Amino acid sequence: MYSSDNLSIKQWAEEDRPREKLIIKGKAALSEAELIAILIGSGTPKISAVELAKTILAATGNDLNALAKLSLADLKKFNGIGEAKAISIISALELGRRRRETEFVKKPKVQSSSDAYYYLKPYLMDLDHEQFWVLYLNRANQILKPEMVSAGGVSGTVVDAKLIFKKALDVLASNVILVHNHPSGNLKPSAQDIELTKKIKAAGQTLDIPVLDHIIFTDDGYFSFADESMM
């Protein structure tokens, strides 16, 4: 019986080829050598891409951290690895390193109206015109993205509910919190504020993206529709 490693990838059974194996069985089914083989694409006339990948891994003690430390020149020393393939390997490992960095950055969580107020305070403090912001949250009420959806004059701004929920769908938000400022310092919601809140809340119910709160921001404090049982 012949080992599949002694055949070119094109000669393997379809379920054993790295690309096809990923499609059929999923990424977790692939060995590290098979994943690297996909990156480099092809081997040499004498060895397959998987064999070449195994050679590279063996030279680094099968340690991906050690592999990530190899330079472009180091990788090009392997027969069958040119500049383009070496760059592919380096780029993939660098993406993995950056992903590990971002995993440790915990998303801020909104557990109360004051959390939302203080989170947006650096954005809304000292403004002389109105801005309307939305906090897009995941199911755990962690902030996925804060975004200003409109800016206006001293006494008002126009808000389009369609734009609010288009962005919510884009970032896969589970909940949203509305926030807008009153440059006058008046914490009392206007009739327009109340009507707008009802309109956006209804749109959120239709899309199954609840509006948890609408906060009126001033430099010295805030008004929360949820805290006042107006949601």
N, C-alpha and C positions, 0 to 999 in steps of 0.2 A: 504494500500500500504506500502510495506517495503522500508525503506531507504537503499540505496546501502551501506552506511557506516556500516550497521549492518550485512553485508554479507562479507565473505572472498573475496579477490580480484579475485580468480579463479571463483567465482560464479557470479561476475558482468557481465553485458553485455560488450562485448569486447571493445566498444568505451568508456566505463567508467573506464577500468583498466588503471592505470597510465602509464605503459610501452606502452600498445597498443594505449592509447590516445595520447601519444607523437608521436608515429609513424604515426597515422592517422591524427591528428589535428595539430601537431607541438608543440614545447616546450612552446610557449607563451600561449597555451590553458590550461596548467596545473597550479593549485594553488600551493602555497608554500608547503602546506601539502602534496600534491601529489608528488612534486619533492623530498621532504625529504623521503616519502614512498619508492620511487625508490631507494634511497640511502640505506635505512635500509633493504629493501628486503621483510621482513615479520614482522608480529606483534606477538601476543601471541594467545594461544587457545581461549582467551576471546575477544580480540579486533584486528581489522585489522591493517595493517601497516599505513593506512591513519589515523585511529583513534589515533594510537600511536603518529604519527607525529603531529596531532592536539593538543594532550595533551602536547607535548614538546613545541610547539609554544605558547600555552596558558600560560604556566609557565613563558615564557619570554615576555609576553605582545604582542605576535605576532610581535616581533621586531627581525629581522635577525641579527642586530648589537649586540643585547643583547645575542642572541643565540651563536654568534661567540665568545663571552667572556667566555662561559662555558668550564670548564676543562673536561678532560677525566673522572675524578671522579664524577663531577657534572652530566654528561650525563648518567653514569652508574647507577645513583640513580633511573632513570625511569625504571619501570618494563617492561622488554622486550628489553632493550638496554644493550647489553654486550659490551665487549671491541672492538670487530671487528666493530660493528655498530657505536659505538661512534667515532672510528677512521675514519670511512667513512664520518661522518657528519663534523668532525673537518677538514679533508683534503679538502672536497668540499668548505667549507667556507673560508679556507685559500687560495685556488685557486682564489676564487672570490675577496678576498682582494688584492692579487697580481695583478690581472687583472686591478683593479681600479688604482693601482699605475702606471702601464705601460701606461694606457690611457692618463695620463697627461704628458708623455714624448713625446714632439712633434718631429716628424721626420724632420731633416734638409732638406731644400728645395734648389734646384739648379736653380737659375734664370739667371745665366750668367756663362761664362767661368771662371771668377775669383772666383766664389763660389766653383766650382769644384776644381780649383787649390788650394785654401786655405784649403779646406776640406781634401785633400790628402797630404798636405804639411808635416804634422807630420809623415806620412808613408814613404815619398819618399826623404825627406831632408837628405843630407850628404851621400847618397849611392854611392858606388864606382862601382856598376854594374847595368845593366838595369833590371827593373821590369815592368811588364805590368799589369795594374789594370783596373777593370771595375766598374763603379758606376751603380748599378741597381736601376731604378727609377719607381715609380708608375705613374699613369696618371696625377697627380698633380706635377710631377717632384720632389717629396720627395724621399729621399734616403732610399730604402728598405734594401740595403746591399752593402758595398764596398768589393771587393774581388780581391786579387792578383791571376791572372790566369797563369802567368809564370814569371820565373826569369832566367837571362842568364849571359853573360859575360859583359865585359867593353863596347863592341860595338854592342850588339844585343841580342835578345831573340826570341824564337820561340813561336808563338801564334796559337792556334787551334780554329777556329771560332765555331766549333761544341761544344766545351766545354763552350765557352762564352754563347751560346744560350741555351744549356742544363740547365745551372744555371739560365738563365733568365726565362725559362719556370718553373723551380722548385720554384722560388720565386714569380712567376706571375708578372714579371716586364712588364711595358708598354713601357719603353724607356731605352736606355743604353748610357753611355758616356765612351769612351775609354780614358785611360791616360797611357802614359809611359814616363819614364825619360831618359834624355841624360846626363850621368855622366860627359861628356866632357864640358857641358855648352853650346853646340851648339844648337841654337833654330831652325835652318833650318831643315825641314823634308827631310829625304832621299827619294830616289826613292822607296826603299822598304817600307818606312812608307806610302807613297802615295798609292802604290799598295795594301798594306794590308788594308788600310782604305776603299778603293773601294770594296775589297773582302768582308769585314765584313759588310759594309753598304748594299751590295747586298743581303747577307744572311739575314740581318735584315728585308729588304723589303719583302722577300719571306715569313718570319714568322710573318709579321706585328708587328715587334718590332723595331721601328726606332732607328738608331744610330744618336744621336743628335750632337755629337762632338767627335773629337779626339784631345786630348791635349798633347803636348810635354812639359814635365816638366823639369825645371832646378831650382837649388837653388835660382837663381836670377830673374827668370821670366818664362814665358811660351809662347807657340805658340798654337793658337786655329785654327783648320781647319774651324770651323763654322764661326769664326770672319773674316777669310780671304776668305770666300765664296768658300771654297774648299770641302764642303759637298754636 
